[in-house]
């Protein structure tokens, strides 16, 4: 609606000091960007919920002594659309220009 695009990198620090306690939560949120190994299942399974299922399973996997690897998106392969009716909240640290977005891997998908 606004056409604005922003970038957020939880490892770069939160956009406001009051949000610092939420850093780990942001690192292990937004499941559309996670890959899971098949061998985790059925020992670990997703909770039957429509909210926070990725945070829940990652917390249990980590608590069970399994390793979780995070991959920093340096090229723009993942996009979270804020459309005004999102259940989750997102914060941008920097503005991404349309030229930068068009030059990213998502560029060919843009109108």
C-alpha positions as CSV (number, residue, x, y, z in Angstrom):
1,X,0.0,0.0,0.0
2,X,2.8,2.4,0.8
3,X,5.3,0.8,-1.5
4,X,8.0,1.1,1.3
5,X,10.4,-1.8,1.7
6,X,12.7,-2.2,4.8
7,X,15.5,-4.5,5.9
8,X,15.8,-6.1,9.3
9,X,18.8,-8.1,10.6
10,X,18.4,-9.2,14.2
11,X,22.1,-9.9,14.5
12,X,22.9,-6.3,13.7
13,X,21.0,-5.1,16.8
14,X,17.5,-4.1,17.5
15,X,16.2,-0.7,16.2
16,X,15.6,0.6,19.7
17,X,17.3,-0.2,23.0
18,X,13.9,-1.1,24.6
19,X,13.6,-4.0,22.1
20,X,17.0,-5.5,23.0
21,X,15.5,-8.2,25.2
22,X,13.5,-9.5,22.2
23,X,16.6,-10.2,20.0
24,X,16.6,-14.0,20.5
25,X,12.9,-14.1,19.9
26,X,13.4,-12.3,16.6
27,X,16.2,-14.6,15.6
28,X,14.0,-17.7,16.0
29,X,10.8,-16.3,14.5
30,X,9.2,-16.1,11.1
31,X,9.2,-19.8,10.1
32,X,8.8,-19.2,6.4
33,X,12.6,-18.8,6.4
34,X,13.4,-22.1,8.3
35,X,14.5,-25.5,6.9
36,X,14.1,-28.6,9.1
37,X,15.9,-31.9,8.8
38,X,13.6,-34.8,8.4
39,X,15.4,-36.8,11.2
40,X,14.0,-34.3,13.8
41,X,10.6,-35.8,13.3
42,X,8.7,-37.5,15.0
43,X,10.9,-36.9,18.1
44,X,9.9,-33.2,17.7
45,X,6.7,-32.2,16.1
46,X,4.9,-28.9,15.5
47,X,2.3,-27.9,18.1
48,X,-1.3,-27.8,16.8
49,X,-1.5,-24.0,16.8
50,X,-1.7,-21.2,14.3
51,X,0.6,-18.9,16.2
52,X,4.2,-19.4,17.4
53,X,4.6,-23.0,16.2
54,X,8.1,-22.2,14.8
55,X,9.3,-20.6,18.0
56,X,7.9,-23.5,20.0
57,X,9.6,-26.3,18.0
58,X,12.9,-24.4,17.8
59,X,12.8,-23.8,21.6
60,X,12.2,-27.5,22.2
61,X,14.9,-28.6,19.6
62,X,17.5,-26.3,21.2
63,X,16.4,-27.4,24.7
64,X,16.8,-31.0,23.6
65,X,20.5,-30.4,22.9
66,X,20.1,-30.3,19.1
67,X,22.0,-27.7,17.1
68,X,20.2,-25.0,15.2
69,X,22.1,-23.1,12.5
70,X,21.1,-19.6,11.4
71,X,21.9,-18.3,7.9
72,X,22.1,-14.6,7.5
73,X,20.2,-13.4,4.4
74,X,22.7,-11.2,2.7
75,X,21.2,-11.2,-0.8
76,X,17.5,-10.7,-0.2
77,X,16.0,-14.1,-0.8
78,X,13.3,-13.8,1.9
79,X,10.6,-11.2,2.0
80,X,8.0,-10.7,4.8
81,X,5.1,-8.7,3.5
82,X,3.5,-6.3,6.0
83,X,0.0,-5.7,4.7
84,X,-1.8,-4.2,7.7
85,X,-3.5,-7.4,8.9
86,X,-0.3,-9.3,10.0
87,X,-0.6,-11.1,13.3
88,X,3.1,-10.5,13.9
89,X,5.0,-7.3,14.0
90,X,8.1,-6.5,12.1
91,X,10.6,-3.7,12.4
92,X,12.9,-2.3,9.7
93,X,16.3,-0.9,10.5
94,X,17.0,0.5,7.0
95,X,15.0,1.4,4.0
96,X,15.5,-0.7,0.8
97,X,15.2,1.3,-2.4
98,X,13.2,-0.1,-5.3
99,X,16.5,-0.2,-7.4
100,X,18.1,-2.4,-4.6
101,X,15.0,-4.6,-4.5
102,X,15.0,-5.0,-8.3
103,X,18.7,-6.0,-8.2
104,X,18.0,-8.7,-5.5
105,X,17.0,-12.3,-6.2
106,X,13.4,-11.1,-5.7
107,X,13.7,-8.6,-8.6
108,X,12.4,-10.9,-11.3
109,X,9.3,-11.5,-9.3
110,X,8.4,-7.8,-9.1
111,X,5.8,-6.3,-11.4
